[in-house]
């Protein structure tokens, strides 16, 4: 045995093409490059201008998710995409993948979906891989023990051309979560609490490893929710050690290894978890057992409180005050009871089957309150189908919610699914930034359970009473 | 890329903390396949009202900001989305350097690739810059210094390689392409393949 290493250090070291020096960054090899229509057109232009091929189209996987419509598929012909710009992006993506020989899960593919949902779903996301995408929520894939992070379009060009990136080695931050989540408290509440504790810049320059009993007991869907929002704490990436939960999830998926390759991969993956004596640059701790459902009250994900806790005072901080003015919420009182206009269940944070099941459990036999619009957008076409097979679509439709095709939808509002000016949205997405869901939209981030409870109540509501029925 | 060696300009100050890339350029302007012309959407929803008229309260609309190439932001500038449209929009508008106490990782990487200089300063220098908008500053990239009026000079951290690329106008893709033999060797010799 050599020097004890963290999970991150093991994956990092296995992908070093050239070590970093004082003068030059490391050359890091990329095992999986995920691409989508919004952050790649300019990178493909660069390749064309320089006459370069895509070096490893076999390690590149494409889909369309950000600017694609989620209206029921029968309406696609009338409303292909929201506006000419989005239409051009979608066409160019098809052209680029065709010209450069990249597999595209496009409009007609039953495997289309949000890029961070389909990578794992197809089994392309695997422990020990380096995974990048021109999208900050690439951190999601760290749930499998991969090193996964978002890059810009210039770097997308670098990876397309060379399959490598120039990187300085980040620091490591351990987030130790003891205990167990209570009933009605989910992975979303856990990660919002972490961000609330360390702040929206608490992870800057670091790769986070989520550890401890609470993390080990999470499902893969829940682990993805946690790692997804690592970037909301500013972290470069978030990772969770692979274990039997990870391996059970992956086995048999179309892009996962099989036969003797599976056995070899498994032997390799079992060596990835952080060694006992390995040291992190920083460690923070919290207890999952103490957590309540969490809701954001401001304009960044770190401005978060327990659902029954009062919104804190601004302490004279003008940025804090400005956020509360935008949100039009008073300090000193909990958010519960605040009127809701829109509820969105979806996004790469919370659009997987178990997220939809949790929302449906709250909704079953209930109605979305009058005047509230609820949109449920599955993360992929496969999730949509799986949800329909167990009748979740009916639960949503009968409750008065809209059941849509897959995509990023109202998380980013690029495809026509937006929240109106001044409207308050309870959203299972990842960003409550000013205008994120639409110009002047006010976003409260919450779990699928809290979102569904708020839809029924017509105001921000604790989901636990809805779960204690029967 | 054009070399970026020195930036001398008055500052424009946006004192808000955690200015995210959605504020820098809202997502609805990302339905483009070009990197050109994004300056007109810079801080769109803060800089312009619903009718597209300039919001007189917004610092970039202050006549004193005319021609300023250095933006001083609150703490944690550029957090959020990985959209490179954010530095593209800033550069197209005429901003060439951003100063804060902390600059988010992806935004900083994207900025350096495009010749937008991220300058991280200590809290007291930052407080001074926030309190004194529209002062002339001198950013010398090769020496990694920010000089304030009166001659006080502070060092700012910048990765040596990124600085070299900025000062010499080197495209980092060219450097990566020079590593192609090593990349091939890595692929051939690694014990497993993805």
Contacts between the chains, C-beta under 8 A, distances in Angstrom:
chain1	res1	chain2	res2	distance
A	14	B	190	7.7
A	17	B	179	6.5
A	17	B	182	5.3
A	17	B	183	5.5
A	17	B	186	4.5
A	18	B	179	6.0
A	18	B	182	5.6
A	22	B	160	6.6
A	23	B	160	5.5
A	23	B	161	6.2
A	23	B	164	7.7
A	24	B	161	5.2
A	25	B	159	7.1
A	25	B	161	5.5
A	27	B	176	6.9
A	27	B	179	5.3
A	27	B	182	7.0
A	27	B	183	7.3
A	29	B	183	7.2
A	29	B	186	5.8
A	29	B	187	7.7
A	29	B	190	8.0
A	31	B	194	3.6
A	32	B	194	6.4
A	38	B	30	5.4
A	38	B	31	7.5
A	38	B	83	7.9
A	39	B	82	6.9
A	39	B	83	6.8
A	39	B	84	7.1
A	41	B	32	7.9
A	41	B	33	3.7
A	41	B	34	7.6
A	42	B	33	7.1
A	42	B	34	6.9
A	42	B	35	4.9
A	42	B	84	7.7
A	45	B	33	7.8
A	46	B	173	7.7
A	50	B	173	7.9
A	59	B	194	6.1
A	66	B	30	7.7
A	67	B	31	5.5
A	83	B	31	6.2
A	85	B	31	3.2
A	85	B	32	5.7
A	85	B	33	8.0
A	86	B	31	4.5
A	88	B	31	7.7
A	88	B	33	5.8
A	89	B	31	5.8
A	89	B	32	7.7
A	89	B	33	6.0
A	92	B	33	5.2
A	126	B	194	7.8
A	129	B	194	5.9
A	134	B	82	6.1
A	134	B	84	7.9
A	135	B	81	7.9
A	135	B	82	5.8
A	136	B	80	6.8
A	136	B	81	5.3
A	136	B	82	4.2
A	136	B	106	6.1
A	138	B	82	8.0
A	150	B	82	4.0
A	150	B	106	5.6
A	151	B	82	6.4
A	151	B	106	7.1
A	151	B	109	7.4
A	152	B	82	5.6
A	152	B	83	7.6
A	152	B	84	3.8
A	152	B	87	8.0
A	152	B	106	6.4
A	152	B	109	6.3
A	152	B	110	3.7
A	152	B	113	6.7
A	153	B	35	7.6
A	153	B	84	4.2
A	153	B	110	7.8
A	154	B	84	6.2
A	154	B	110	6.8
A	154	B	113	4.1
A	154	B	114	6.9
A	154	B	172	7.8
A	154	B	173	7.9
A	155	B	109	7.0
A	155	B	110	7.9
A	155	B	113	7.1
A	157	B	173	6.5
A	158	B	172	7.0
A	158	B	173	5.6
A	158	B	176	5.7
A	161	B	173	6.2
A	161	B	176	7.4
A	161	B	177	7.0
A	162	B	173	7.5
A	162	B	176	4.7
A	162	B	177	6.3
A	162	B	179	7.4
A	162	B	180	7.1
A	162	B	183	6.2
A	163	B	183	6.7
A	164	B	176	5.8
A	164	B	179	7.0
A	164	B	183	5.8
A	166	B	161	7.4
A	166	B	172	5.9
A	166	B	175	7.2
A	166	B	176	6.4
A	168	B	159	6.3
A	170	B	105	8.0
A	200	B	18	5.7
A	200	B	76	6.4
A	200	B	79	5.9
A	201	B	18	7.5
A	201	B	75	7.2
A	201	B	76	4.2
A	201	B	79	6.8
A	201	B	102	5.6
A	201	B	104	7.4
A	204	B	76	7.5
A	204	B	102	6.3
A	204	B	104	6.5
A	204	B	105	6.1
A	205	B	105	6.4
A	231	B	80	7.8
A	231	B	106	7.9
A	234	B	76	7.1
A	234	B	79	6.1
A	234	B	104	5.9
A	234	B	105	7.0
A	236	B	105	5.5
A	264	B	192	7.2
A	265	B	192	7.5
A	268	B	192	6.3
A	300	B	18	5.1
A	300	B	20	7.1
A	300	B	79	7.6
A	317	B	17	7.9
A	318	B	15	7.1
A	318	B	16	7.7
A	319	B	15	7.8
A	319	B	16	5.1
A	319	B	17	4.0
A	319	B	18	6.8
A	319	B	74	6.1
A	322	B	16	6.4
A	412	B	27	4.7
A	413	B	27	6.1
A	413	B	28	6.7
A	414	B	27	5.1
A	414	B	28	6.2
A	414	B	30	6.4
A	414	B	31	6.2
A	431	B	20	7.6
A	431	B	22	6.9
A	431	B	80	6.4
A	431	B	81	7.9
A	433	B	20	4.9
A	433	B	22	4.4
A	433	B	23	6.8
A	433	B	80	6.3
A	434	B	22	7.2
A	434	B	23	6.1
A	434	B	45	7.2
A	435	B	22	6.4
A	435	B	23	7.4
A	435	B	26	5.5
A	435	B	45	5.0
A	436	B	22	5.2
A	436	B	27	7.3
A	439	B	26	7.5
A	439	B	45	5.7
A	439	B	50	7.6
A	440	B	45	7.9
